[in-house]
């Protein structure tokens, strides 16, 4: 199994929304998810975005013919008047069948890559 960790693109929003719904379902809070795919596109992939997202994409292989988003990490930038720049992580999620493979750790490492300046 090969996968790639990368910044999300707007074409990933459908898969991201399904995983958001999965998180809510785990907590019995499905009815509280009111965000739409259009909201995700508008809020994350326009000039003044409110969030950024890293995704993990399962690459095509014997078990899957097409790439598949299997995890995400939502984050945004913040600023402290005392400490300066920071990154606020909102959610990290990996589909249950892909947990235990170090995917979350790779996404966490990616979030810091090239963002230290």
Chimera marker file (.cmm) of the C-alpha trace (Angstrom):
<marker_set name="trace">
<marker id="1" x="0.000" y="0.000" z="0.000" r="1" g="1" b="0" radius="0.5"/>
<marker id="2" x="1.404" y="3.343" z="-1.057" r="1" g="1" b="0" radius="0.5"/>
<marker id="3" x="0.055" y="6.716" z="-0.053" r="1" g="1" b="0" radius="0.5"/>
<marker id="4" x="0.920" y="10.367" z="-0.479" r="1" g="1" b="0" radius="0.5"/>
<marker id="5" x="0.516" y="13.207" z="2.031" r="1" g="1" b="0" radius="0.5"/>
<marker id="6" x="-0.210" y="16.531" z="0.338" r="1" g="1" b="0" radius="0.5"/>
<marker id="7" x="-2.117" y="19.781" z="0.569" r="1" g="1" b="0" radius="0.5"/>
<marker id="8" x="-5.788" y="19.364" z="-0.259" r="1" g="1" b="0" radius="0.5"/>
<marker id="9" x="-7.266" y="20.748" z="-3.457" r="1" g="1" b="0" radius="0.5"/>
<marker id="10" x="-10.886" y="21.732" z="-3.952" r="1" g="1" b="0" radius="0.5"/>
<marker id="11" x="-11.585" y="18.447" z="-5.731" r="1" g="1" b="0" radius="0.5"/>
<marker id="12" x="-10.950" y="16.708" z="-2.379" r="1" g="1" b="0" radius="0.5"/>
<marker id="13" x="-13.842" y="18.476" z="-0.629" r="1" g="1" b="0" radius="0.5"/>
<marker id="14" x="-16.379" y="15.706" z="-1.264" r="1" g="1" b="0" radius="0.5"/>
<marker id="15" x="-14.152" y="13.109" z="0.434" r="1" g="1" b="0" radius="0.5"/>
<marker id="16" x="-13.306" y="15.576" z="3.214" r="1" g="1" b="0" radius="0.5"/>
<marker id="17" x="-16.998" y="16.137" z="3.913" r="1" g="1" b="0" radius="0.5"/>
<marker id="18" x="-17.674" y="12.402" z="4.088" r="1" g="1" b="0" radius="0.5"/>
<marker id="19" x="-14.919" y="12.023" z="6.684" r="1" g="1" b="0" radius="0.5"/>
<marker id="20" x="-16.258" y="15.005" z="8.661" r="1" g="1" b="0" radius="0.5"/>
<marker id="21" x="-19.604" y="13.215" z="8.742" r="1" g="1" b="0" radius="0.5"/>
<marker id="22" x="-17.769" y="10.081" z="9.875" r="1" g="1" b="0" radius="0.5"/>
<marker id="23" x="-16.234" y="11.928" z="12.821" r="1" g="1" b="0" radius="0.5"/>
<marker id="24" x="-19.651" y="13.272" z="13.834" r="1" g="1" b="0" radius="0.5"/>
<marker id="25" x="-21.225" y="9.821" z="13.541" r="1" g="1" b="0" radius="0.5"/>
<marker id="26" x="-18.582" y="8.392" z="15.906" r="1" g="1" b="0" radius="0.5"/>
<marker id="27" x="-19.805" y="10.824" z="18.550" r="1" g="1" b="0" radius="0.5"/>
<marker id="28" x="-23.506" y="10.439" z="17.757" r="1" g="1" b="0" radius="0.5"/>
<marker id="29" x="-23.606" y="14.023" z="16.477" r="1" g="1" b="0" radius="0.5"/>
<marker id="30" x="-24.394" y="13.554" z="12.791" r="1" g="1" b="0" radius="0.5"/>
<marker id="31" x="-27.240" y="16.072" z="12.898" r="1" g="1" b="0" radius="0.5"/>
<marker id="32" x="-24.803" y="18.818" z="13.934" r="1" g="1" b="0" radius="0.5"/>
<marker id="33" x="-22.860" y="18.729" z="10.661" r="1" g="1" b="0" radius="0.5"/>
<marker id="34" x="-24.363" y="21.587" z="8.671" r="1" g="1" b="0" radius="0.5"/>
<marker id="35" x="-21.382" y="22.411" z="6.459" r="1" g="1" b="0" radius="0.5"/>
<marker id="36" x="-21.668" y="21.594" z="2.755" r="1" g="1" b="0" radius="0.5"/>
<marker id="37" x="-19.154" y="20.729" z="0.082" r="1" g="1" b="0" radius="0.5"/>
<marker id="38" x="-19.712" y="24.204" z="-1.350" r="1" g="1" b="0" radius="0.5"/>
<marker id="39" x="-18.860" y="25.733" z="2.055" r="1" g="1" b="0" radius="0.5"/>
<marker id="40" x="-15.615" y="23.765" z="2.167" r="1" g="1" b="0" radius="0.5"/>
<marker id="41" x="-14.660" y="24.980" z="-1.309" r="1" g="1" b="0" radius="0.5"/>
<marker id="42" x="-15.568" y="28.607" z="-0.547" r="1" g="1" b="0" radius="0.5"/>
<marker id="43" x="-13.907" y="28.684" z="2.872" r="1" g="1" b="0" radius="0.5"/>
<marker id="44" x="-10.724" y="26.827" z="1.970" r="1" g="1" b="0" radius="0.5"/>
<marker id="45" x="-9.973" y="27.422" z="-1.679" r="1" g="1" b="0" radius="0.5"/>
<marker id="46" x="-10.536" y="31.101" z="-2.358" r="1" g="1" b="0" radius="0.5"/>
<marker id="47" x="-8.283" y="34.128" z="-1.959" r="1" g="1" b="0" radius="0.5"/>
<marker id="48" x="-9.128" y="34.710" z="1.719" r="1" g="1" b="0" radius="0.5"/>
<marker id="49" x="-9.368" y="31.153" z="3.003" r="1" g="1" b="0" radius="0.5"/>
<marker id="50" x="-10.391" y="30.363" z="6.570" r="1" g="1" b="0" radius="0.5"/>
<marker id="51" x="-8.690" y="26.977" z="6.795" r="1" g="1" b="0" radius="0.5"/>
<marker id="52" x="-6.127" y="24.768" z="5.142" r="1" g="1" b="0" radius="0.5"/>
<marker id="53" x="-6.162" y="21.019" z="4.897" r="1" g="1" b="0" radius="0.5"/>
<marker id="54" x="-3.643" y="18.246" z="4.411" r="1" g="1" b="0" radius="0.5"/>
<marker id="55" x="-4.911" y="14.974" z="2.984" r="1" g="1" b="0" radius="0.5"/>
<marker id="56" x="-3.508" y="11.491" z="2.740" r="1" g="1" b="0" radius="0.5"/>
<marker id="57" x="-4.254" y="9.884" z="-0.583" r="1" g="1" b="0" radius="0.5"/>
<marker id="58" x="-4.074" y="6.139" z="-1.135" r="1" g="1" b="0" radius="0.5"/>
<marker id="59" x="-2.388" y="5.671" z="-4.486" r="1" g="1" b="0" radius="0.5"/>
<marker id="60" x="-3.831" y="3.295" z="-7.104" r="1" g="1" b="0" radius="0.5"/>
<marker id="61" x="-2.841" y="-0.316" z="-6.547" r="1" g="1" b="0" radius="0.5"/>
<marker id="62" x="-4.170" y="-3.862" z="-6.647" r="1" g="1" b="0" radius="0.5"/>
<marker id="63" x="-7.015" y="-3.109" z="-4.224" r="1" g="1" b="0" radius="0.5"/>
<marker id="64" x="-8.086" y="0.241" z="-5.676" r="1" g="1" b="0" radius="0.5"/>
<marker id="65" x="-8.029" y="1.447" z="-9.267" r="1" g="1" b="0" radius="0.5"/>
<marker id="66" x="-8.410" y="5.148" z="-8.412" r="1" g="1" b="0" radius="0.5"/>
<marker id="67" x="-6.695" y="7.314" z="-5.792" r="1" g="1" b="0" radius="0.5"/>
<marker id="68" x="-8.684" y="7.542" z="-2.549" r="1" g="1" b="0" radius="0.5"/>
<marker id="69" x="-8.540" y="10.113" z="0.259" r="1" g="1" b="0" radius="0.5"/>
<marker id="70" x="-8.061" y="8.153" z="3.493" r="1" g="1" b="0" radius="0.5"/>
<marker id="71" x="-7.264" y="10.902" z="5.995" r="1" g="1" b="0" radius="0.5"/>
<marker id="72" x="-7.151" y="14.636" z="6.599" r="1" g="1" b="0" radius="0.5"/>
<marker id="73" x="-5.796" y="17.272" z="8.943" r="1" g="1" b="0" radius="0.5"/>
<marker id="74" x="-7.607" y="20.631" z="9.115" r="1" g="1" b="0" radius="0.5"/>
<marker id="75" x="-5.590" y="23.599" z="10.360" r="1" g="1" b="0" radius="0.5"/>
<marker id="76" x="-5.403" y="27.374" z="10.304" r="1" g="1" b="0" radius="0.5"/>
<marker id="77" x="-2.864" y="29.982" z="11.211" r="1" g="1" b="0" radius="0.5"/>
<marker id="78" x="-3.137" y="31.993" z="14.382" r="1" g="1" b="0" radius="0.5"/>
<marker id="79" x="-1.186" y="34.789" z="15.977" r="1" g="1" b="0" radius="0.5"/>
<marker id="80" x="-0.461" y="35.380" z="19.640" r="1" g="1" b="0" radius="0.5"/>
<marker id="81" x="0.480" y="38.868" z="20.776" r="1" g="1" b="0" radius="0.5"/>
<marker id="82" x="2.883" y="37.215" z="23.229" r="1" g="1" b="0" radius="0.5"/>
<marker id="83" x="4.308" y="34.346" z="21.184" r="1" g="1" b="0" radius="0.5"/>
<marker id="84" x="3.819" y="35.261" z="17.535" r="1" g="1" b="0" radius="0.5"/>
<marker id="85" x="2.896" y="32.791" z="14.836" r="1" g="1" b="0" radius="0.5"/>
<marker id="86" x="1.237" y="29.470" z="15.540" r="1" g="1" b="0" radius="0.5"/>
<marker id="87" x="-0.727" y="26.774" z="13.791" r="1" g="1" b="0" radius="0.5"/>
<marker id="88" x="-4.112" y="25.739" z="15.170" r="1" g="1" b="0" radius="0.5"/>
<marker id="89" x="-4.996" y="22.147" z="14.374" r="1" g="1" b="0" radius="0.5"/>
<marker id="90" x="-8.756" y="21.650" z="14.187" r="1" g="1" b="0" radius="0.5"/>
<marker id="91" x="-9.212" y="17.975" z="13.288" r="1" g="1" b="0" radius="0.5"/>
<marker id="92" x="-7.127" y="15.000" z="12.283" r="1" g="1" b="0" radius="0.5"/>
<marker id="93" x="-8.856" y="11.896" z="10.970" r="1" g="1" b="0" radius="0.5"/>
<marker id="94" x="-7.858" y="8.638" z="9.296" r="1" g="1" b="0" radius="0.5"/>
<marker id="95" x="-10.400" y="6.117" z="8.037" r="1" g="1" b="0" radius="0.5"/>
<marker id="96" x="-10.598" y="3.248" z="10.555" r="1" g="1" b="0" radius="0.5"/>
<marker id="97" x="-9.260" y="0.600" z="8.187" r="1" g="1" b="0" radius="0.5"/>
<marker id="98" x="-6.032" y="2.620" z="7.676" r="1" g="1" b="0" radius="0.5"/>
<marker id="99" x="-5.252" y="3.431" z="11.308" r="1" g="1" b="0" radius="0.5"/>
<marker id="100" x="-2.081" y="2.184" z="12.966" r="1" g="1" b="0" radius="0.5"/>
<marker id="101" x="0.074" y="2.759" z="9.878" r="1" g="1" b="0" radius="0.5"/>
<marker id="102" x="1.674" y="6.044" z="10.945" r="1" g="1" b="0" radius="0.5"/>
<marker id="103" x="-0.513" y="8.186" z="8.670" r="1" g="1" b="0" radius="0.5"/>
<marker id="104" x="-1.443" y="10.709" z="11.376" r="1" g="1" b="0" radius="0.5"/>
<marker id="105" x="2.216" y="11.134" z="12.315" r="1" g="1" b="0" radius="0.5"/>
<marker id="106" x="3.140" y="11.808" z="8.673" r="1" g="1" b="0" radius="0.5"/>
<marker id="107" x="0.397" y="14.437" z="8.383" r="1" g="1" b="0" radius="0.5"/>
<marker id="108" x="1.606" y="16.111" z="11.592" r="1" g="1" b="0" radius="0.5"/>
<marker id="109" x="5.149" y="16.207" z="10.229" r="1" g="1" b="0" radius="0.5"/>
<marker id="110" x="3.893" y="17.625" z="6.950" r="1" g="1" b="0" radius="0.5"/>
<marker id="111" x="2.038" y="20.455" z="8.700" r="1" g="1" b="0" radius="0.5"/>
<marker id="112" x="5.345" y="21.765" z="10.066" r="1" g="1" b="0" radius="0.5"/>
<marker id="113" x="7.290" y="21.305" z="6.833" r="1" g="1" b="0" radius="0.5"/>
<marker id="114" x="8.154" y="24.652" z="5.208" r="1" g="1" b="0" radius="0.5"/>
<marker id="115" x="6.010" y="26.532" z="7.749" r="1" g="1" b="0" radius="0.5"/>
<marker id="116" x="8.700" y="27.384" z="10.290" r="1" g="1" b="0" radius="0.5"/>
<marker id="117" x="9.716" y="30.695" z="8.774" r="1" g="1" b="0" radius="0.5"/>
<link id1="1" id2="2" r="1" g="1" b="0" radius="0.2"/>
<link id1="2" id2="3" r="1" g="1" b="0" radius="0.2"/>
<link id1="3" id2="4" r="1" g="1" b="0" radius="0.2"/>
<link id1="4" id2="5" r="1" g="1" b="0" radius="0.2"/>
<link id1="5" id2="6" r="1" g="1" b="0" radius="0.2"/>
<link id1="6" id2="7" r="1" g="1" b="0" radius="0.2"/>
<link id1="7" id2="8" r="1" g="1" b="0" radius="0.2"/>
<link id1="8" id2="9" r="1" g="1" b="0" radius="0.2"/>
<link id1="9" id2="10" r="1" g="1" b="0" radius="0.2"/>
<link id1="10" id2="11" r="1" g="1" b="0" radius="0.2"/>
<link id1="11" id2="12" r="1" g="1" b="0" radius="0.2"/>
<link id1="12" id2="13" r="1" g="1" b="0" radius="0.2"/>
<link id1="13" id2="14" r="1" g="1" b="0" radius="0.2"/>
<link id1="14" id2="15" r="1" g="1" b="0" radius="0.2"/>
<link id1="15" id2="16" r="1" g="1" b="0" radius="0.2"/>
<link id1="16" id2="17" r="1" g="1" b="0" radius="0.2"/>
<link id1="17" id2="18" r="1" g="1" b="0" radius="0.2"/>
<link id1="18" id2="19" r="1" g="1" b="0" radius="0.2"/>
<link id1="19" id2="20" r="1" g="1" b="0" radius="0.2"/>
<link id1="20" id2="21" r="1" g="1" b="0" radius="0.2"/>
<link id1="21" id2="22" r="1" g="1" b="0" radius="0.2"/>
<link id1="22" id2="23" r="1" g="1" b="0" radius="0.2"/>
<link id1="23" id2="24" r="1" g="1" b="0" radius="0.2"/>
<link id1="24" id2="25" r="1" g="1" b="0" radius="0.2"/>
<link id1="25" id2="26" r="1" g="1" b="0" radius="0.2"/>
<link id1="26" id2="27" r="1" g="1" b="0" radius="0.2"/>
<link id1="27" id2="28" r="1" g="1" b="0" radius="0.2"/>
<link id1="28" id2="29" r="1" g="1" b="0" radius="0.2"/>
<link id1="29" id2="30" r="1" g="1" b="0" radius="0.2"/>
<link id1="30" id2="31" r="1" g="1" b="0" radius="0.2"/>
<link id1="31" id2="32" r="1" g="1" b="0" radius="0.2"/>
<link id1="32" id2="33" r="1" g="1" b="0" radius="0.2"/>
<link id1="33" id2="34" r="1" g="1" b="0" radius="0.2"/>
<link id1="34" id2="35" r="1" g="1" b="0" radius="0.2"/>
<link id1="35" id2="36" r="1" g="1" b="0" radius="0.2"/>
<link id1="36" id2="37" r="1" g="1" b="0" radius="0.2"/>
<link id1="37" id2="38" r="1" g="1" b="0" radius="0.2"/>
<link id1="38" id2="39" r="1" g="1" b="0" radius="0.2"/>
<link id1="39" id2="40" r="1" g="1" b="0" radius="0.2"/>
<link id1="40" id2="41" r="1" g="1" b="0" radius="0.2"/>
<link id1="41" id2="42" r="1" g="1" b="0" radius="0.2"/>
<link id1="42" id2="43" r="1" g="1" b="0" radius="0.2"/>
<link id1="43" id2="44" r="1" g="1" b="0" radius="0.2"/>
<link id1="44" id2="45" r="1" g="1" b="0" radius="0.2"/>
<link id1="45" id2="46" r="1" g="1" b="0" radius="0.2"/>
<link id1="46" id2="47" r="1" g="1" b="0" radius="0.2"/>
<link id1="47" id2="48" r="1" g="1" b="0" radius="0.2"/>
<link id1="48" id2="49" r="1" g="1" b="0" radius="0.2"/>
<link id1="49" id2="50" r="1" g="1" b="0" radius="0.2"/>
<link id1="50" id2="51" r="1" g="1" b="0" radius="0.2"/>
<link id1="51" id2="52" r="1" g="1" b="0" radius="0.2"/>
<link id1="52" id2="53" r="1" g="1" b="0" radius="0.2"/>
<link id1="53" id2="54" r="1" g="1" b="0" radius="0.2"/>
<link id1="54" id2="55" r="1" g="1" b="0" radius="0.2"/>
<link id1="55" id2="56" r="1" g="1" b="0" radius="0.2"/>
<link id1="56" id2="57" r="1" g="1" b="0" radius="0.2"/>
<link id1="57" id2="58" r="1" g="1" b="0" radius="0.2"/>
<link id1="58" id2="59" r="1" g="1" b="0" radius="0.2"/>
<link id1="59" id2="60" r="1" g="1" b="0" radius="0.2"/>
<link id1="60" id2="61" r="1" g="1" b="0" radius="0.2"/>
<link id1="61" id2="62" r="1" g="1" b="0" radius="0.2"/>
<link id1="62" id2="63" r="1" g="1" b="0" radius="0.2"/>
<link id1="63" id2="64" r="1" g="1" b="0" radius="0.2"/>
<link id1="64" id2="65" r="1" g="1" b="0" radius="0.2"/>
<link id1="65" id2="66" r="1" g="1" b="0" radius="0.2"/>
<link id1="66" id2="67" r="1" g="1" b="0" radius="0.2"/>
<link id1="67" id2="68" r="1" g="1" b="0" radius="0.2"/>
<link id1="68" id2="69" r="1" g="1" b="0" radius="0.2"/>
<link id1="69" id2="70" r="1" g="1" b="0" radius="0.2"/>
<link id1="70" id2="71" r="1" g="1" b="0" radius="0.2"/>
<link id1="71" id2="72" r="1" g="1" b="0" radius="0.2"/>
<link id1="72" id2="73" r="1" g="1" b="0" radius="0.2"/>
<link id1="73" id2="74" r="1" g="1" b="0" radius="0.2"/>
<link id1="74" id2="75" r="1" g="1" b="0" radius="0.2"/>
<link id1="75" id2="76" r="1" g="1" b="0" radius="0.2"/>
<link id1="76" id2="77" r="1" g="1" b="0" radius="0.2"/>
<link id1="77" id2="78" r="1" g="1" b="0" radius="0.2"/>
<link id1="78" id2="79" r="1" g="1" b="0" radius="0.2"/>
<link id1="79" id2="80" r="1" g="1" b="0" radius="0.2"/>
<link id1="80" id2="81" r="1" g="1" b="0" radius="0.2"/>
<link id1="81" id2="82" r="1" g="1" b="0" radius="0.2"/>
<link id1="82" id2="83" r="1" g="1" b="0" radius="0.2"/>
<link id1="83" id2="84" r="1" g="1" b="0" radius="0.2"/>
<link id1="84" id2="85" r="1" g="1" b="0" radius="0.2"/>
<link id1="85" id2="86" r="1" g="1" b="0" radius="0.2"/>
<link id1="86" id2="87" r="1" g="1" b="0" radius="0.2"/>
<link id1="87" id2="88" r="1" g="1" b="0" radius="0.2"/>
<link id1="88" id2="89" r="1" g="1" b="0" radius="0.2"/>
<link id1="89" id2="90" r="1" g="1" b="0" radius="0.2"/>
<link id1="90" id2="91" r="1" g="1" b="0" radius="0.2"/>
<link id1="91" id2="92" r="1" g="1" b="0" radius="0.2"/>
<link id1="92" id2="93" r="1" g="1" b="0" radius="0.2"/>
<link id1="93" id2="94" r="1" g="1" b="0" radius="0.2"/>
<link id1="94" id2="95" r="1" g="1" b="0" radius="0.2"/>
<link id1="95" id2="96" r="1" g="1" b="0" radius="0.2"/>
<link id1="96" id2="97" r="1" g="1" b="0" radius="0.2"/>
<link id1="97" id2="98" r="1" g="1" b="0" radius="0.2"/>
<link id1="98" id2="99" r="1" g="1" b="0" radius="0.2"/>
<link id1="99" id2="100" r="1" g="1" b="0" radius="0.2"/>
<link id1="100" id2="101" r="1" g="1" b="0" radius="0.2"/>
<link id1="101" id2="102" r="1" g="1" b="0" radius="0.2"/>
<link id1="102" id2="103" r="1" g="1" b="0" radius="0.2"/>
<link id1="103" id2="104" r="1" g="1" b="0" radius="0.2"/>
<link id1="104" id2="105" r="1" g="1" b="0" radius="0.2"/>
<link id1="105" id2="106" r="1" g="1" b="0" radius="0.2"/>
<link id1="106" id2="107" r="1" g="1" b="0" radius="0.2"/>
<link id1="107" id2="108" r="1" g="1" b="0" radius="0.2"/>
<link id1="108" id2="109" r="1" g="1" b="0" radius="0.2"/>
<link id1="109" id2="110" r="1" g="1" b="0" radius="0.2"/>
<link id1="110" id2="111" r="1" g="1" b="0" radius="0.2"/>
<link id1="111" id2="112" r="1" g="1" b="0" radius="0.2"/>
<link id1="112" id2="113" r="1" g="1" b="0" radius="0.2"/>
<link id1="113" id2="114" r="1" g="1" b="0" radius="0.2"/>
<link id1="114" id2="115" r="1" g="1" b="0" radius="0.2"/>
<link id1="115" id2="116" r="1" g="1" b="0" radius="0.2"/>
<link id1="116" id2="117" r="1" g="1" b="0" radius="0.2"/>
</marker_set>
